[in-house]
Amino acid sequence: MSSDSESVAKVTSIVVYPVKSCRGISVSHAALSPYGFRWDRNWMVVNERGRGYTQRIEPKLALIQVEMPTEAFDEGWEPTKDSFIVLKAPGMQPLKICLSKEHEVADGVSIWDWSGSAWHEGPEASKWFSDFFGKTSALIRFDVESQARLADPEFYHNKQKVLFSDGYQYLIASQGSLDVVNQHASEPIRINRFRANIIVEGCEPFGEDLWTKIKIGKHSFQSVRLCYRCKVPQVNQETGEVGEEPARTLKQIRSGALLRPQGGTHTQKLQIYFGQFLTWNQEDSSGNVIKLGDPIYVFGRVNHFSEAIA
C-alpha cells in the first residue's frame, strides 16, 4: 500500500517508565534505543526470591513517583556521580540512587518466563521497598552488558530485545480511543491506566490498531500485535485502588469476540484490547529522538480489526 500523503496524527504525550509498574515520567522528548525508550523499564522491584513485582499483585506500585534529571532523556547523555534517580511514596522519605555507581550482582532474578542476573541497588533501596510493602523486597537494574531478554518470538521473529517491559519495546495508543472508552465507562478513565509510551491525537478512534508500518517524524516503526489487557488498567494510578473499569467497558466494546466474530482462537475471543505494540526499525545512526508534536505517517495498514495481529 502506498504511504499516506499527509500525517494522520501527531504525538501529544511521551511517557517513560524507569521502574517497572511504578509511575511514569512525562517528557517532551525521549531517545530511542533497541530496548525501547532510554531508561524505560530499566529497574524492577523483586521479592525475596527475586521474582518481579507488577501492579497485578502489588497495586501500591502505582503510588511510587519516579524522578530523573531532565537531561537524562537527551540522546547521548551519560550520568555522573551527581546524577540520581529519585523515588517518592506516601509515608516514605525520598530514596536517591546514583545512576553511575558500581553494582553488586543479584542472581536468580525472574520476570514471566525470563530468568537471569541483574544489578542490585543495595541495602538502602531494599529497606525502603521492604518498609513500603511490608515484606522483603529489593530494587534491581537490568544488566544489558551480560544479559539478554527477547521479545515474544510468537509475534516477532527478529530477535528484538527488551528489558523489564512485559513484551515489546513501545506501546502506542490514541486519545480518540480513550474518548470512546470514556463514553461508555461508568467512571472517568485516564490514559495513564494503560501505561502507553506514545499517545497520539488526530486519528480515528482505534485507528492505531490498523497500522502495520508507520513513521513517527523520521523514524520507522513496525507494528507487532494488539495489546491485550490484564488487570493493571483496573488500578487507579492516583490511589492504587482496584476497580472494575475499564475492563467492564472493554469487554463490551473491545473484546476479541467483537473484533473477530468469524475467527480467532477461544483465548483471543476472551481477551480485551487497547493499544498496539511497536518495534523500531533502527535505520538511523544519530538524532534518534521522538518529541512532542512529531507527525505520524502511515505506510501500511490492514482494513479491519479482524486482520490485525492479536
TORKOL-4160 file (C-alpha; in steps of 0.2 Angstrom, whole numbers, padded with zeros to 4 digits, m for minus):
310
<pt num="1" X="0000" Y="0000" Z="0000"/>
<pt num="2" X="0007" Y="0017" Z="m0004"/>
<pt num="3" X="0010" Y="0029" Z="0010"/>
<pt num="4" X="m0002" Y="0042" Z="0016"/>
<pt num="5" X="0002" Y="0059" Z="0008"/>
<pt num="6" X="m0001" Y="0068" Z="0025"/>
<pt num="7" X="0001" Y="0064" Z="0043"/>
<pt num="8" X="m0014" Y="0056" Z="0051"/>
<pt num="9" X="m0010" Y="0060" Z="0069"/>
<pt num="10" X="0003" Y="0068" Z="0080"/>
<pt num="11" X="0012" Y="0064" Z="0096"/>
<pt num="12" X="0004" Y="0073" Z="0111"/>
<pt num="13" X="0012" Y="0063" Z="0125"/>
<pt num="14" X="0028" Y="0053" Z="0129"/>
<pt num="15" X="0029" Y="0043" Z="0144"/>
<pt num="16" X="0045" Y="0034" Z="0151"/>
<pt num="17" X="0043" Y="0021" Z="0165"/>
<pt num="18" X="0060" Y="0019" Z="0173"/>
<pt num="19" X="0054" Y="0007" Z="0186"/>
<pt num="20" X="0043" Y="m0007" Z="0181"/>
<pt num="21" X="0025" Y="m0004" Z="0187"/>
<pt num="22" X="0029" Y="0012" Z="0196"/>
<pt num="23" X="0023" Y="0029" Z="0189"/>
<pt num="24" X="0029" Y="0036" Z="0173"/>
<pt num="25" X="0038" Y="0052" Z="0168"/>
<pt num="26" X="0030" Y="0063" Z="0155"/>
<pt num="27" X="0044" Y="0071" Z="0144"/>
<pt num="28" X="0045" Y="0082" Z="0130"/>
<pt num="29" X="0056" Y="0071" Z="0120"/>
<pt num="30" X="0064" Y="0054" Z="0123"/>
<pt num="31" X="0079" Y="0045" Z="0115"/>
<pt num="32" X="0076" Y="0028" Z="0106"/>
<pt num="33" X="0085" Y="0013" Z="0110"/>
<pt num="34" X="0085" Y="m0005" Z="0104"/>
<pt num="35" X="0076" Y="m0009" Z="0120"/>
<pt num="36" X="0063" Y="0004" Z="0120"/>
<pt num="37" X="0064" Y="0022" Z="0126"/>
<pt num="38" X="0081" Y="0025" Z="0135"/>
<pt num="39" X="0078" Y="0022" Z="0154"/>
<pt num="40" X="0061" Y="0013" Z="0151"/>
<pt num="41" X="0059" Y="m0002" Z="0162"/>
<pt num="42" X="0077" Y="m0002" Z="0167"/>
<pt num="43" X="0073" Y="m0006" Z="0185"/>
<pt num="44" X="0061" Y="m0018" Z="0194"/>
<pt num="45" X="0056" Y="m0022" Z="0212"/>
<pt num="46" X="0058" Y="m0040" Z="0217"/>
<pt num="47" X="0053" Y="m0051" Z="0231"/>
<pt num="48" X="0064" Y="m0061" Z="0242"/>
<pt num="49" X="0065" Y="m0075" Z="0229"/>
<pt num="50" X="0070" Y="m0062" Z="0215"/>
<pt num="51" X="0053" Y="m0063" Z="0207"/>
<pt num="52" X="0047" Y="m0046" Z="0199"/>
<pt num="53" X="0033" Y="m0036" Z="0206"/>
<pt num="54" X="0019" Y="m0029" Z="0195"/>
<pt num="55" X="0003" Y="m0019" Z="0199"/>
<pt num="56" X="m0006" Y="m0036" Z="0196"/>
<pt num="57" X="m0001" Y="m0042" Z="0213"/>
<pt num="58" X="0006" Y="m0025" Z="0221"/>
<pt num="59" X="m0006" Y="m0011" Z="0215"/>
<pt num="60" X="0004" Y="0000" Z="0228"/>
<pt num="61" X="0017" Y="0002" Z="0215"/>
<pt num="62" X="0006" Y="0015" Z="0207"/>
<pt num="63" X="0009" Y="0026" Z="0221"/>
<pt num="64" X="0028" Y="0027" Z="0219"/>
<pt num="65" X="0033" Y="0043" Z="0210"/>
<pt num="66" X="0049" Y="0042" Z="0199"/>
<pt num="67" X="0061" Y="0057" Z="0195"/>
<pt num="68" X="0076" Y="0058" Z="0184"/>
<pt num="69" X="0087" Y="0073" Z="0178"/>
<pt num="70" X="0078" Y="0081" Z="0163"/>
<pt num="71" X="0094" Y="0079" Z="0153"/>
<pt num="72" X="0094" Y="0060" Z="0155"/>
<pt num="73" X="0081" Y="0059" Z="0141"/>
<pt num="74" X="0093" Y="0068" Z="0128"/>
<pt num="75" X="0102" Y="0057" Z="0116"/>
<pt num="76" X="0120" Y="0053" Z="0121"/>
<pt num="77" X="0118" Y="0059" Z="0139"/>
<pt num="78" X="0129" Y="0050" Z="0152"/>
<pt num="79" X="0126" Y="0051" Z="0170"/>
<pt num="80" X="0139" Y="0057" Z="0183"/>
<pt num="81" X="0142" Y="0054" Z="0201"/>
<pt num="82" X="0130" Y="0068" Z="0204"/>
<pt num="83" X="0116" Y="0060" Z="0194"/>
<pt num="84" X="0102" Y="0052" Z="0203"/>
<pt num="85" X="0085" Y="0043" Z="0201"/>
<pt num="86" X="0074" Y="0048" Z="0215"/>
<pt num="87" X="0059" Y="0038" Z="0221"/>
<pt num="88" X="0045" Y="0045" Z="0232"/>
<pt num="89" X="0030" Y="0037" Z="0240"/>
<pt num="90" X="0017" Y="0041" Z="0253"/>
<pt num="91" X="0024" Y="0040" Z="0271"/>
<pt num="92" X="0042" Y="0037" Z="0265"/>
<pt num="93" X="0057" Y="0048" Z="0264"/>
<pt num="94" X="0064" Y="0051" Z="0246"/>
<pt num="95" X="0076" Y="0037" Z="0240"/>
<pt num="96" X="0090" Y="0043" Z="0230"/>
<pt num="97" X="0100" Y="0031" Z="0219"/>
<pt num="98" X="0116" Y="0036" Z="0210"/>
<pt num="99" X="0115" Y="0032" Z="0191"/>
<pt num="100" X="0133" Y="0030" Z="0189"/>
<pt num="101" X="0138" Y="0019" Z="0204"/>
<pt num="102" X="0145" Y="0002" Z="0204"/>
<pt num="103" X="0133" Y="m0013" Z="0207"/>
<pt num="104" X="0134" Y="m0029" Z="0215"/>
<pt num="105" X="0127" Y="m0044" Z="0205"/>
<pt num="106" X="0110" Y="m0051" Z="0210"/>
<pt num="107" X="0107" Y="m0069" Z="0204"/>
<pt num="108" X="0091" Y="m0078" Z="0202"/>
<pt num="109" X="0081" Y="m0063" Z="0196"/>
<pt num="110" X="0065" Y="m0068" Z="0186"/>
<pt num="111" X="0050" Y="m0060" Z="0177"/>
<pt num="112" X="0037" Y="m0070" Z="0167"/>
<pt num="113" X="0047" Y="m0084" Z="0158"/>
<pt num="114" X="0064" Y="m0075" Z="0159"/>
<pt num="115" X="0077" Y="m0078" Z="0172"/>
<pt num="116" X="0095" Y="m0072" Z="0174"/>
<pt num="117" X="0106" Y="m0060" Z="0184"/>
<pt num="118" X="0104" Y="m0041" Z="0187"/>
<pt num="119" X="0112" Y="m0027" Z="0196"/>
<pt num="120" X="0107" Y="m0025" Z="0214"/>
<pt num="121" X="0104" Y="m0007" Z="0220"/>
<pt num="122" X="0109" Y="m0010" Z="0238"/>
<pt num="123" X="0103" Y="m0012" Z="0256"/>
<pt num="124" X="0096" Y="0006" Z="0257"/>
<pt num="125" X="0084" Y="0003" Z="0242"/>
<pt num="126" X="0080" Y="m0014" Z="0249"/>
<pt num="127" X="0075" Y="m0007" Z="0266"/>
<pt num="128" X="0065" Y="0007" Z="0258"/>
<pt num="129" X="0054" Y="m0005" Z="0247"/>
<pt num="130" X="0053" Y="m0018" Z="0261"/>
<pt num="131" X="0046" Y="m0005" Z="0273"/>
<pt num="132" X="0034" Y="0001" Z="0260"/>
<pt num="133" X="0027" Y="m0016" Z="0255"/>
<pt num="134" X="0029" Y="m0023" Z="0272"/>
<pt num="135" X="0039" Y="m0038" Z="0266"/>
<pt num="136" X="0056" Y="m0042" Z="0260"/>
<pt num="137" X="0059" Y="m0033" Z="0244"/>
<pt num="138" X="0074" Y="m0026" Z="0233"/>
<pt num="139" X="0077" Y="m0015" Z="0218"/>
<pt num="140" X="0087" Y="m0022" Z="0204"/>
<pt num="141" X="0093" Y="m0015" Z="0187"/>
<pt num="142" X="0094" Y="m0024" Z="0171"/>
<pt num="143" X="0112" Y="m0028" Z="0166"/>
<pt num="144" X="0112" Y="m0025" Z="0147"/>
<pt num="145" X="0131" Y="m0030" Z="0146"/>
<pt num="146" X="0129" Y="m0048" Z="0152"/>
<pt num="147" X="0110" Y="m0052" Z="0150"/>
<pt num="148" X="0098" Y="m0053" Z="0135"/>
<pt num="149" X="0079" Y="m0054" Z="0136"/>
<pt num="150" X="0070" Y="m0057" Z="0119"/>
<pt num="151" X="0053" Y="m0051" Z="0114"/>
<pt num="152" X="0040" Y="m0064" Z="0112"/>
<pt num="153" X="0045" Y="m0074" Z="0096"/>
<pt num="154" X="0027" Y="m0080" Z="0093"/>
<pt num="155" X="0024" Y="m0062" Z="0086"/>
<pt num="156" X="0040" Y="m0055" Z="0082"/>
<pt num="157" X="0054" Y="m0066" Z="0075"/>
<pt num="158" X="0068" Y="m0054" Z="0073"/>
<pt num="159" X="0076" Y="m0057" Z="0090"/>
<pt num="160" X="0071" Y="m0040" Z="0096"/>
<pt num="161" X="0077" Y="m0037" Z="0114"/>
<pt num="162" X="0068" Y="m0029" Z="0129"/>
<pt num="163" X="0072" Y="m0025" Z="0147"/>
<pt num="164" X="0059" Y="m0027" Z="0160"/>
<pt num="165" X="0044" Y="m0022" Z="0149"/>
<pt num="166" X="0030" Y="m0035" Z="0148"/>
<pt num="167" X="0033" Y="m0040" Z="0130"/>
<pt num="168" X="0039" Y="m0027" Z="0117"/>
<pt num="169" X="0048" Y="m0010" Z="0116"/>
<pt num="170" X="0035" Y="0003" Z="0113"/>
<pt num="171" X="0016" Y="0004" Z="0116"/>
<pt num="172" X="0006" Y="0017" Z="0106"/>
<pt num="173" X="m0012" Y="0022" Z="0109"/>
<pt num="174" X="m0023" Y="0037" Z="0104"/>
<pt num="175" X="m0033" Y="0049" Z="0114"/>
<pt num="176" X="m0048" Y="0046" Z="0102"/>
<pt num="177" X="m0048" Y="0028" Z="0108"/>
<pt num="178" X="m0048" Y="0033" Z="0126"/>
<pt num="179" X="m0063" Y="0046" Z="0122"/>
<pt num="180" X="m0073" Y="0031" Z="0116"/>
<pt num="181" X="m0070" Y="0021" Z="0131"/>
<pt num="182" X="m0075" Y="0036" Z="0142"/>
<pt num="183" X="m0091" Y="0037" Z="0133"/>
<pt num="184" X="m0096" Y="0020" Z="0139"/>
<pt num="185" X="m0087" Y="0019" Z="0156"/>
<pt num="186" X="m0095" Y="0021" Z="0172"/>
<pt num="187" X="m0081" Y="0032" Z="0179"/>
<pt num="188" X="m0068" Y="0044" Z="0170"/>
<pt num="189" X="m0053" Y="0034" Z="0164"/>
<pt num="190" X="m0036" Y="0042" Z="0162"/>
<pt num="191" X="m0024" Y="0037" Z="0149"/>
<pt num="192" X="m0011" Y="0033" Z="0162"/>
<pt num="193" X="m0021" Y="0017" Z="0166"/>
<pt num="194" X="m0015" Y="0009" Z="0150"/>
<pt num="195" X="0004" Y="0014" Z="0153"/>
<pt num="196" X="0007" Y="0018" Z="0135"/>
<pt num="197" X="0024" Y="0026" Z="0129"/>
<pt num="198" X="0017" Y="0036" Z="0115"/>
<pt num="199" X="0000" Y="0044" Z="0115"/>
<pt num="200" X="m0006" Y="0052" Z="0099"/>
<pt num="201" X="m0021" Y="0063" Z="0093"/>
<pt num="202" X="m0029" Y="0066" Z="0076"/>
<pt num="203" X="m0033" Y="0048" Z="0070"/>
<pt num="204" X="m0050" Y="0039" Z="0071"/>
<pt num="205" X="m0053" Y="0030" Z="0087"/>
<pt num="206" X="m0044" Y="0014" Z="0087"/>
<pt num="207" X="m0036" Y="0018" Z="0070"/>
<pt num="208" X="m0019" Y="0015" Z="0078"/>
<pt num="209" X="m0024" Y="m0004" Z="0079"/>
<pt num="210" X="m0025" Y="m0005" Z="0060"/>
<pt num="211" X="m0007" Y="0002" Z="0057"/>
<pt num="212" X="0006" Y="m0010" Z="0052"/>
<pt num="213" X="0020" Y="0002" Z="0046"/>
<pt num="214" X="0022" Y="0020" Z="0052"/>
<pt num="215" X="0034" Y="0034" Z="0054"/>
<pt num="216" X="0035" Y="0045" Z="0069"/>
<pt num="217" X="0044" Y="0060" Z="0062"/>
<pt num="218" X="0058" Y="0052" Z="0053"/>
<pt num="219" X="0058" Y="0036" Z="0062"/>
<pt num="220" X="0051" Y="0020" Z="0055"/>
<pt num="221" X="0041" Y="0008" Z="0066"/>
<pt num="222" X="0033" Y="m0009" Z="0063"/>
<pt num="223" X="0018" Y="m0015" Z="0072"/>
<pt num="224" X="0019" Y="m0031" Z="0082"/>
<pt num="225" X="0002" Y="m0035" Z="0089"/>
<pt num="226" X="m0013" Y="m0028" Z="0098"/>
<pt num="227" X="m0011" Y="m0026" Z="0117"/>
<pt num="228" X="m0022" Y="m0037" Z="0126"/>
<pt num="229" X="m0025" Y="m0030" Z="0143"/>
<pt num="230" X="m0023" Y="m0038" Z="0160"/>
<pt num="231" X="m0030" Y="m0031" Z="0177"/>
<pt num="232" X="m0017" Y="m0017" Z="0178"/>
<pt num="233" X="m0028" Y="m0004" Z="0169"/>
<pt num="234" X="m0041" Y="m0008" Z="0183"/>
<pt num="235" X="m0028" Y="0000" Z="0196"/>
<pt num="236" X="m0032" Y="0019" Z="0199"/>
<pt num="237" X="m0015" Y="0026" Z="0196"/>
<pt num="238" X="m0018" Y="0040" Z="0208"/>
<pt num="239" X="m0024" Y="0030" Z="0223"/>
<pt num="240" X="m0018" Y="0012" Z="0220"/>
<pt num="241" X="m0036" Y="0006" Z="0222"/>
<pt num="242" X="m0043" Y="m0008" Z="0210"/>
<pt num="243" X="m0060" Y="m0007" Z="0202"/>
<pt num="244" X="m0070" Y="m0014" Z="0188"/>
<pt num="245" X="m0066" Y="m0001" Z="0175"/>
<pt num="246" X="m0060" Y="m0001" Z="0161"/>
<pt num="247" X="m0061" Y="m0020" Z="0160"/>
<pt num="248" X="m0080" Y="m0019" Z="0161"/>
<pt num="249" X="m0081" Y="m0007" Z="0146"/>
<pt num="250" X="m0068" Y="m0015" Z="0136"/>
<pt num="251" X="m0077" Y="m0032" Z="0137"/>
<pt num="252" X="m0092" Y="m0023" Z="0129"/>
<pt num="253" X="m0083" Y="m0014" Z="0115"/>
<pt num="254" X="m0066" Y="m0021" Z="0113"/>
<pt num="255" X="m0066" Y="m0040" Z="0116"/>
<pt num="256" X="m0059" Y="m0052" Z="0104"/>
<pt num="257" X="m0076" Y="m0059" Z="0101"/>
<pt num="258" X="m0082" Y="m0042" Z="0094"/>
<pt num="259" X="m0066" Y="m0039" Z="0084"/>
<pt num="260" X="m0065" Y="m0056" Z="0077"/>
<pt num="261" X="m0083" Y="m0063" Z="0076"/>
<pt num="262" X="m0079" Y="m0075" Z="0062"/>
<pt num="263" X="m0061" Y="m0081" Z="0068"/>
<pt num="264" X="m0048" Y="m0081" Z="0081"/>
<pt num="265" X="m0044" Y="m0093" Z="0095"/>
<pt num="266" X="m0055" Y="m0096" Z="0110"/>
<pt num="267" X="m0042" Y="m0087" Z="0121"/>
<pt num="268" X="m0042" Y="m0072" Z="0109"/>
<pt num="269" X="m0060" Y="m0070" Z="0109"/>
<pt num="270" X="m0060" Y="m0069" Z="0128"/>
<pt num="271" X="m0046" Y="m0055" Z="0128"/>
<pt num="272" X="m0049" Y="m0036" Z="0129"/>
<pt num="273" X="m0038" Y="m0025" Z="0119"/>
<pt num="274" X="m0032" Y="m0007" Z="0120"/>
<pt num="275" X="m0016" Y="0000" Z="0111"/>
<pt num="276" X="m0003" Y="m0008" Z="0099"/>
<pt num="277" X="0014" Y="m0014" Z="0102"/>
<pt num="278" X="0028" Y="m0007" Z="0090"/>
<pt num="279" X="0046" Y="m0010" Z="0087"/>
<pt num="280" X="0058" Y="0002" Z="0080"/>
<pt num="281" X="0067" Y="m0001" Z="0063"/>
<pt num="282" X="0084" Y="0006" Z="0068"/>
<pt num="283" X="0089" Y="0014" Z="0051"/>
<pt num="284" X="0097" Y="0030" Z="0058"/>
<pt num="285" X="0113" Y="0032" Z="0067"/>
<pt num="286" X="0110" Y="0049" Z="0075"/>
<pt num="287" X="0096" Y="0060" Z="0080"/>
<pt num="288" X="0086" Y="0046" Z="0087"/>
<pt num="289" X="0074" Y="0056" Z="0097"/>
<pt num="290" X="0055" Y="0056" Z="0097"/>
<pt num="291" X="0047" Y="0073" Z="0103"/>
<pt num="292" X="0030" Y="0080" Z="0106"/>
<pt num="293" X="0022" Y="0086" Z="0090"/>
<pt num="294" X="0030" Y="0074" Z="0079"/>
<pt num="295" X="0018" Y="0069" Z="0064"/>
<pt num="296" X="0013" Y="0051" Z="0061"/>
<pt num="297" X="0013" Y="0044" Z="0044"/>
<pt num="298" X="0006" Y="0028" Z="0039"/>
<pt num="299" X="0014" Y="0017" Z="0026"/>
<pt num="300" X="0005" Y="0001" Z="0029"/>
<pt num="301" X="m0012" Y="m0004" Z="0037"/>
<pt num="302" X="m0025" Y="m0018" Z="0037"/>
<pt num="303" X="m0043" Y="m0014" Z="0033"/>
<pt num="304" X="m0051" Y="m0022" Z="0048"/>
<pt num="305" X="m0048" Y="m0026" Z="0066"/>
<pt num="306" X="m0050" Y="m0044" Z="0062"/>
<pt num="307" X="m0034" Y="m0043" Z="0051"/>
<pt num="308" X="m0023" Y="m0036" Z="0065"/>
<pt num="309" X="m0012" Y="m0047" Z="0074"/>
<pt num="310" X="m0018" Y="m0050" Z="0092"/>
